[in-house]
Amino acid sequence: MEAGSQRDLLPVLGQPPLAPLSRSRLRGIALHFLRLGVIVAIVWLIHLQHRSFIHQQSSRQESDIEIEWLRDFYPNAASISGDPAVRDAREVLATDGRSLGYFVQTSPQSDPIVGYSGPTNTLIAFDAEGRVIGITVIESRDTPEHVSDVALDERFMTALRGKTRDDAGAATEVDAVSGATLTSLAILEGINFRLGGNKPSLKFPNEIELPEVIEFFPNAQSLRPRASSGTVVEVYGSNDAVIGAVARTSPATDSMMGYQGPTDTLVAFDEQDRVIGLQIRKSYDNEPYVGYVRDEAYFRERFNGLTLQELAKIDIDALQVEGVSGATMTSMAIAGGLSKAAQAALEPPPTATRRFVFATRDVGTLLALAAAIVISFSRLRGYRRVRVAFDLMLVVYFGFMNGDMLSQALLVGWAQSGVPWRLAPGLMLLVAASLIIPAASKKQIYCHRICPFGAAQRLIRNRLPWKVRLLQRSTKWRKATSTILLILVVLTAMLHWPLNLALIEPFDAFFLLRVAASLSLVIAIGGLIDSAFVPMAYCRFSCPTGALLNHLRYNARSDRLTRRDAIAVALLLLAAVIYVTS
């Protein structure tokens, strides 16, 4: 066939087959996948280490609420009842023993709800009638500046005041705090989620405490709620192994009257969830009658050997349970309540519906991301006016108004606690695009087209009539700054150092001035001044987030091992050693 005929067939057959990949390109692709694997492994180790850390923290039985912290809500508070290890509602008492109300904490139920960079534990205080008095932040793993901004916003902190528990649990109309949107939304969702669970008993507010179970489990060391049940509490021995479980009949039986009132009963189970004994905790029934039941061993042992499932289906008449002589109504009310309490114990913990929030800021983030992609992959990037106009938009809108930016505080928080995709779908897609596009192409889309601080540096670039020529040795030392910061980030994430990672970057301080920390502000202003003399100085030498994204970028040198690869592998080994030895 003639050459001309071959060319004529091209429109029909398509383009000629692609040339096979060269050895260097195959090597580059393989090495690039290994680089991505190293980063993913580091992120996974950070996540595993954080889960282990949280488990260790949650298993401690130390009092986490001091009476002084409650004075704003309960000026006459004298003591707190309930075991903090069980982490449920705890009653606040006056000097004369009168109940002033109760409070609950959103953690650990709300721990999966992440704000900007982590979850927040919020205390919700209720009065004696079950209405919200107020809320306060106990502790948070979110960015401190954002948490502080929320805590100082009186409108947000008092929005639930006066609401019933049910109304507060369903409240979604509360406005987010400007400048700390994700943090405030996560706090509100944590409250909704927590209050959508088990409601406390105002008649029997005291949760099961360790001394109560010693009669049945002499070696008991700690109590922890069972994850699959709303009311069962597991008993742990000295080797941190489950040695049994306990449950109480309240609040399921609060409306079941004996002779004169309801009774709260403790039920103990062995490791196979078989009943091994009963114990009356507190009763509003006639005390002589309650005493008769306490003293009647036959009645209390009549239910031994029944499984939790059998107890839930118990028929008192078929079991031929006889009431205690002289306290028939009291004892039969207790026996009848066991089935109702067992049914409640078999039900999974109630949960509130998780909300999906798609706000105006998410629309703005996605529009800016789409525009950045179009500019990066089209001829528009060659038009100076388009670039300058887009940079101005990034600084004004994306920086000062929107605030969705990548940072080490954000990435570490998400690596530890998970991605808050329900609360921040726009930011999640921005992060995904910023990580995936450089890895799949040569386009560093976030640093070159999205970052507002990078845009600010581009706008002041070449504005001065002179430039500073850096010595080669000085340039090498400055490039080491971002590497040192990344090492600090990994150590902080793995060892849980009390270091606010937002302080090592300028983003929050420069663009969210209301929550600006002094060190971040110094870095921001210093970075801009430096960039006025040395073009893009902060991006080139000091940005740890930019260094990470640049390491992920596929480029012409991807087929070569570099110093950054050695550092990444060293960080992976360091993280692995910390995880194994901790």
C-alpha positions in Angstrom: 0.0 0.0 0.0 1.3 3.4 -0.9 2.2 6.0 1.8 -0.6 8.3 0.6 -3.1 5.5 1.0 -2.0 4.9 4.5 -2.5 8.5 5.3 -6.0 8.3 3.8 -6.9 5.5 6.2 -5.9 7.4 9.3 -9.2 9.3 9.8 -11.0 5.9 9.6 -8.7 3.8 11.7 -7.8 6.6 14.2 -4.3 7.7 15.3 -1.3 5.4 15.0 -0.7 3.2 18.1 1.2 5.0 20.8 4.8 4.2 21.1 5.6 1.9 24.0 6.6 3.5 27.3 10.3 4.0 27.7 12.2 2.3 30.5 12.8 5.6 32.3 9.1 6.5 32.1 8.1 3.1 33.5 10.6 3.6 36.3 9.2 7.1 37.0 5.6 5.7 37.2 6.7 2.9 39.5 8.7 5.3 41.8 5.8 7.7 41.8 3.4 5.0 43.1 6.0 4.1 45.8 6.1 7.8 46.8 2.3 7.9 47.1 2.4 4.6 49.1 4.9 6.1 51.6 2.7 9.1 52.2 -0.4 7.0 52.5 1.4 4.7 55.0 2.4 7.7 57.1 -1.2 9.0 57.1 -2.5 5.6 58.1 0.0 5.3 61.0 -1.0 8.7 62.2 -4.6 7.5 62.2 -3.9 4.3 64.0 -1.8 6.0 66.6 -4.5 8.6 67.2 -7.1 5.8 67.7 -4.8 4.1 70.2 -4.2 7.4 72.0 -8.0 8.2 72.2 -8.7 4.7 73.5 -6.1 5.1 76.2 -7.5 8.5 77.2 -11.1 7.3 77.3 -10.2 4.3 79.6 -8.9 6.5 82.3 -11.1 6.9 85.4 -10.1 10.4 86.4 -12.6 13.1 87.1 -12.8 15.4 84.1 -15.3 17.9 85.5 -14.5 20.2 88.4 -17.3 21.7 90.4 -15.9 25.2 89.8 -16.4 24.8 86.0 -20.2 24.6 86.6 -20.6 27.7 88.7 -21.7 29.8 85.8 -24.7 27.4 85.3 -25.2 26.4 88.9 -24.1 29.1 91.4 -25.2 27.0 94.4 -23.5 23.8 93.2 -21.9 21.8 96.0 -21.2 18.4 94.5 -21.5 16.2 91.4 -23.0 12.7 91.4 -22.3 9.8 89.0 -19.2 8.0 87.8 -17.4 10.0 85.2 -16.0 6.8 83.7 -19.5 5.9 82.5 -19.6 9.3 80.7 -23.4 9.8 80.9 -25.6 12.3 82.5 -24.4 13.5 85.9 -26.5 15.3 88.5 -25.5 18.6 90.1 -26.5 18.8 93.8 -26.8 21.7 96.2 -25.5 21.7 99.8 -28.7 20.3 101.1 -28.7 17.5 98.5 -31.3 19.1 96.4 -31.0 18.5 92.6 -30.1 21.6 90.6 -30.1 19.8 87.3 -27.8 17.6 85.3 -25.2 17.9 82.5 -24.0 15.6 79.7 -20.8 15.6 77.6 -20.9 15.1 73.8 -17.8 13.0 73.9 -17.1 10.1 73.2 -20.3 9.7 71.2 -19.5 12.8 69.1 -15.8 12.0 68.5 -16.4 11.0 64.9 -17.7 14.5 64.1 -14.8 16.5 62.9 -14.8 20.3 62.6 -11.9 22.0 60.8 -9.2 19.7 62.1 -10.7 17.6 65.0 -13.7 16.9 67.3 -14.8 18.9 70.2 -16.2 17.8 73.6 -19.0 20.1 74.7 -20.8 20.2 78.0 -24.6 20.8 77.9 -26.1 21.9 81.2 -29.8 21.4 82.0 -31.9 22.7 84.9 -34.1 20.5 87.1 -36.9 20.7 84.6 -34.7 19.4 81.8 -34.2 22.7 79.9 -30.9 23.9 78.6 -29.1 26.4 80.8 -26.1 26.7 78.5 -23.2 25.0 76.8 -19.4 25.2 77.3 -16.4 23.7 75.5 -14.6 21.2 77.8 -11.8 20.3 75.4 -11.2 20.2 71.7 -8.7 18.8 69.2 -9.8 21.3 66.7 -7.7 24.4 65.8 -7.5 26.4 69.1 -8.1 29.8 67.4 -11.3 28.5 65.8 -12.5 27.0 69.1 -11.7 30.3 70.9 -13.7 32.2 68.3 -16.7 30.0 68.9 -16.4 30.2 72.7 -16.4 34.0 72.5 -19.5 34.2 70.2 -22.3 34.8 72.7 -25.0 34.4 70.1 -23.9 30.9 69.3 -23.2 29.8 72.8 -26.7 30.9 74.1 -28.7 29.8 71.1 -30.0 26.6 72.8 -30.8 28.3 76.1 -34.3 27.5 77.4 -34.8 24.6 74.9 -35.9 21.2 76.1 -33.6 18.2 75.6 -35.6 17.0 72.5 -35.7 20.5 71.0 -32.0 21.0 71.5 -31.3 17.6 70.0 -33.2 18.6 66.9 -32.0 22.2 66.6 -30.4 22.9 63.2 -31.3 26.5 62.7 -28.4 27.9 64.8 -26.2 30.1 62.7 -22.5 29.1 62.3 -19.8 31.4 63.6 -18.2 33.4 60.8 -14.5 32.6 60.6 -15.0 29.3 62.4 -17.8 27.8 60.4 -16.7 24.2 60.4 -15.8 24.2 64.1 -19.2 25.7 65.1 -21.1 23.4 62.8 -19.3 20.4 64.3 -20.1 21.5 67.8 -23.8 21.9 67.0 -23.9 18.5 65.2 -22.1 16.9 68.2 -24.8 18.3 70.5 -27.6 17.1 68.2 -26.0 13.7 67.9 -25.4 13.3 71.7 -28.9 14.5 72.7 -30.5 12.2 70.2 -29.2 9.2 72.3 -30.4 7.9 75.6 -32.2 10.4 77.8 -31.2 10.4 81.5 -33.5 9.5 84.3 -34.4 12.4 86.5 -35.8 10.1 89.2 -32.6 7.9 89.2 -29.9 10.2 87.8 -26.9 8.3 89.2 -25.2 6.1 86.8 -23.7 2.7 87.9 -20.4 3.2 89.8 -17.6 0.8 90.4 -18.2 0.2 94.1 -21.7 -1.1 93.3 -20.4 -4.0 91.2 -17.7 -5.3 93.7 -20.3 -7.6 95.3 -20.6 -9.5 92.0 -17.1 -8.9 90.5 -14.4 -8.6 93.3 -11.7 -8.1 90.7 -13.4 -5.2 88.9 -11.1 -2.4 87.9 -13.2 -0.2 85.5 -16.5 0.2 83.8 -17.1 1.1 80.1 -20.4 1.3 78.1 -21.0 -1.5 75.7 -20.8 -0.2 72.1 -23.6 -2.3 70.8 -26.1 -1.5 73.6 -27.6 1.7 74.9 -27.7 0.6 78.6 -25.3 -2.3 79.3 -22.0 -1.4 81.0 -19.1 -3.9 80.7 -16.9 -4.7 83.7 -13.2 -4.9 83.1 -10.7 -6.8 85.3 -7.0 -6.1 86.2 -5.8 -7.4 82.8 -8.2 -5.0 80.9 -10.3 -8.0 79.9 -14.1 -8.1 80.1 -15.2 -10.2 83.2 -18.9 -9.5 83.0 -21.5 -6.8 82.6 -24.1 -4.8 84.5 -27.3 -2.9 83.6 -29.9 -1.0 85.5 -33.6 -1.0 85.1 -34.0 2.8 85.1 -35.0 4.7 83.1 -37.0 1.9 81.3 -39.0 1.2 84.5 -39.3 4.7 85.9 -43.1 4.6 85.3 -43.6 1.2 86.9 -45.1 1.6 90.3 -44.8 -0.9 93.1 -46.7 -0.1 96.3 -45.8 3.5 96.4 -43.2 4.3 93.6 -40.7 3.0 91.1 -37.4 1.1 91.9 -34.0 1.1 90.1 -32.4 -2.3 90.2 -28.9 -3.4 89.2 -28.7 -6.6 87.2 -25.3 -8.4 86.9 -24.3 -10.7 84.1 -21.4 -13.1 83.5 -19.3 -13.2 80.4 -22.0 -15.1 78.5 -24.6 -12.5 79.5 -26.3 -14.8 82.0 -27.8 -13.3 85.1 -25.8 -13.8 88.3 -27.6 -11.6 90.6 -29.8 -8.5 91.4 -29.2 -5.6 93.7 -31.7 -2.8 94.5 -30.0 0.6 94.0 -32.6 3.1 95.0 -36.4 3.1 95.4 -39.2 5.5 95.9 -41.3 2.6 97.2 -42.2 2.1 100.9 -38.9 1.4 102.6 -39.9 -1.5 104.8 -41.2 -3.3 101.7 -38.0 -2.5 99.8 -36.0 -3.9 102.7 -38.0 -7.1 102.7 -37.0 -7.6 99.0 -33.3 -6.8 99.8 -33.3 -9.5 102.5 -35.0 -12.2 100.4 -32.2 -14.1 98.7 -34.5 -16.6 97.0 -36.3 -13.9 95.1 -33.1 -12.2 94.0 -31.6 -15.5 92.9 -34.7 -16.6 91.1 -33.6 -15.1 87.8 -30.0 -16.4 87.9 -28.9 -18.3 84.8 -31.3 -16.5 82.4 -29.6 -14.9 79.4 -30.3 -11.3 78.5 -32.4 -12.5 75.6 -34.4 -14.9 77.8 -34.9 -12.1 80.4 -36.3 -9.9 77.7 -39.0 -12.5 76.9 -39.7 -13.5 80.5 -43.2 -14.4 81.5 -43.5 -13.9 85.3 -46.5 -16.2 85.6 -44.9 -18.9 83.5 -41.7 -18.7 85.5 -43.8 -19.0 88.6 -42.2 -16.1 90.3 -43.7 -15.5 93.7 -43.8 -12.1 95.4 -41.9 -11.5 98.6 -44.2 -12.1 101.5 -45.2 -8.7 102.9 -43.9 -6.8 99.9 -45.8 -8.4 97.0 -46.5 -5.3 95.0 -42.9 -4.0 95.4 -41.3 -7.3 94.4 -43.6 -8.0 91.5 -43.0 -4.5 90.1 -39.2 -5.2 90.3 -39.6 -8.6 88.6 -41.9 -7.2 85.9 -39.4 -4.4 85.2 -36.6 -6.8 84.5 -38.1 -7.8 81.1 -38.6 -4.2 80.1 -35.0 -3.3 81.1 -33.6 -6.3 79.2 -35.5 -5.2 76.1 -33.9 -1.8 76.3 -30.5 -3.3 76.9 -30.7 -5.4 73.7 -31.5 -2.3 71.6 -28.6 -0.5 69.9 -27.8 2.9 71.2 -30.1 5.5 69.7 -28.4 7.9 67.4 -29.3 11.2 65.8 -29.5 11.7 62.1 -26.2 13.0 60.7 -26.8 16.2 58.7 -25.4 16.9 55.3 -24.5 20.6 55.0 -24.0 22.2 51.6 -23.6 25.9 52.2 -22.9 29.0 50.1 -19.2 28.7 50.9 -19.1 25.2 49.4 -20.6 26.6 46.1 -17.9 29.3 46.1 -15.1 26.8 46.8 -16.3 24.5 44.0 -16.6 27.4 41.5 -13.1 28.6 42.4 -11.8 25.1 42.0 -13.5 24.6 38.6 -12.1 28.0 37.4 -8.6 27.0 38.6 -8.8 23.7 36.7 -9.9 25.5 33.5 -7.2 28.1 33.7 -4.5 25.4 34.5 -5.4 23.2 31.6 -6.3 25.7 28.9 -4.7 28.6 27.1 -6.2 31.1 29.6 -3.1 30.6 31.8 -1.1 32.5 29.1 -3.2 35.7 29.5 -1.7 38.0 32.2 -5.0 39.9 32.8 -6.8 36.6 33.5 -4.2 35.5 35.9 -4.1 38.8 37.8 -7.9 39.1 38.0 -8.1 35.5 39.3 -5.4 36.2 41.9 -7.3 39.2 43.1 -10.4 37.2 43.4 -8.5 34.5 45.4 -7.1 37.1 47.9 -10.4 39.0 48.4 -13.0 36.2 48.3 -11.2 32.9 48.9 -8.9 34.3 51.5 -10.8 37.0 53.5 -14.4 35.7 52.9 -14.4 32.0 52.2 -11.4 30.7 54.1 -11.2 27.2 52.7 -7.4 26.6 52.6 -5.1 23.6 52.9 -2.8 23.6 55.9 -0.9 21.1 58.0 -3.4 21.6 60.9 -6.2 20.6 58.6 -4.4 17.6 57.0 -3.2 16.2 60.3 -6.6 16.7 61.9 -8.3 14.8 59.1 -5.6 12.1 59.2 -6.2 11.6 62.9 -10.0 11.9 63.2 -11.4 11.4 59.7 -12.8 13.7 56.9 -15.9 15.8 57.8 -17.4 15.4 54.3 -20.9 16.0 55.6 -20.0 19.4 57.0 -17.5 20.5 54.4 -18.1 18.8 51.0 -16.5 21.8 49.2 -13.4 21.8 51.2 -13.1 18.0 50.9 -13.3 18.1 47.1 -10.7 20.9 47.1 -8.3 18.8 49.2 -8.9 15.8 47.0 -8.3 17.7 43.8 -5.2 19.3 45.3 -3.7 15.9 46.2 -4.8 13.9 43.1 -4.2 16.3 40.3 -0.4 16.8 41.0 0.0 13.1 41.5 -1.6 12.4 38.1 -0.2 15.3 36.1 2.5 18.0 36.2 0.0 20.6 37.4 0.5 21.9 40.9 -3.0 23.3 40.9 -3.4 24.3 44.6 -0.1 26.2 44.9 -0.2 27.8 41.5 -3.9 28.5 41.1 -5.8 28.3 44.4 -3.8 29.3 47.5 -4.7 32.9 48.4 -1.4 33.4 50.1 0.4 32.3 47.0 -1.8 34.7 45.0 -0.9 37.5 47.3 2.8 36.8 46.7 2.3 36.7 42.9 0.5 40.1 43.0 3.5 41.7 44.7 6.1 39.9 42.6 8.4 42.1 40.5 6.9 45.3 42.0 10.2 46.5 43.4 12.9 47.9 41.1 15.6 45.7 42.6 15.9 42.0 43.5 18.0 40.2 46.1 20.3 37.5 44.7 20.6 34.7 47.2 23.8 32.9 47.6 23.7 29.3 46.6 24.5 28.1 50.1 21.8 30.4 51.6 19.2 28.9 49.2 20.0 25.4 50.3 19.6 26.3 53.9 16.3 28.1 53.3 14.9 25.1 51.4 15.5 23.0 54.4 12.9 25.0 56.4 9.9 23.2 54.9 11.5 19.8 55.5 12.2 20.6 59.1 8.6 21.8 59.6 7.3 18.5 58.0 9.3 16.5 60.4 7.9 18.6 63.3 4.4 17.9 61.9 4.8 14.2 61.9 6.3 14.1 65.4 3.5 16.3 66.7 0.8 14.1 65.0 2.3 10.8 66.3 3.3 11.9 69.8 0.3 14.2 70.3 2.5 17.1 71.4 0.5 20.1 72.6 1.6 22.2 69.5 -0.9 24.2 67.5 0.1 23.4 64.0 -1.8 26.4 62.7 1.0 28.6 64.2 3.6 27.3 61.7 1.8 28.6 58.7 0.3 32.0 57.8 -3.1 31.0 56.5 -5.4 31.5 59.5 -3.5 34.5 60.8 -3.4 36.5 57.6 -6.9 35.7 56.2 -8.9 35.0 59.4 -7.7 38.1 61.4 -10.3 37.6 64.2 -8.6 34.3 65.2 -5.1 35.4 64.3 -2.3 34.2 66.6 0.7 36.4 67.0 3.2 33.8 65.6 1.1 33.1 62.5 0.7 36.8 61.9 4.5 37.3 62.1 5.0 34.5 59.6 2.3 36.0 57.3 3.7 39.5 57.3 7.3 38.4 57.2 6.5 36.0 54.3 4.9 38.8 52.2 7.8 41.2 52.9 10.3 38.5 52.0 8.4 37.8 48.8 8.6 41.4 47.8 12.4 41.1 47.6 12.7 37.4 46.7 9.9 36.3 44.3 7.6 33.7 45.9 10.0 33.3 48.8 7.5 31.7 51.3 6.3 29.2 48.7 9.8 28.3 47.6 11.4 27.9 51.0 9.1 27.8 54.0 5.7 26.2 53.1 5.4 22.7 54.4 2.1 22.1 52.7 3.6 23.3 49.4 6.6 21.0 49.9 4.2 18.0 50.5 2.2 18.8 47.4 5.3 19.2 45.3 6.6 15.8 46.5 3.4 14.3 45.2 3.6 16.0 41.8 4.5 13.9 38.9 7.3 15.5 36.9 10.2 14.9 34.5 12.4 13.9 37.5 10.0 11.4 38.9 12.2 8.5 37.6 15.0 9.5 40.0 15.4 9.0 43.7 15.9 12.3 45.5 16.7 13.6 49.0 13.0 14.1 49.5 12.4 10.4 49.0 15.0 9.5 51.6 13.4 12.0 54.0 9.9 10.5 53.4 11.1 7.0 54.0 12.8 8.1 57.2 9.6 9.7 58.4 7.7 6.5 57.6 10.2 4.5 59.7 10.0 7.1 62.5 6.2 6.9 62.5 6.3 3.1 62.5 8.8 3.0 65.5 6.6 5.4 67.5 3.5 3.4 66.8 5.1 0.0 67.7 6.7 1.3 70.8 3.9 3.4 72.2 
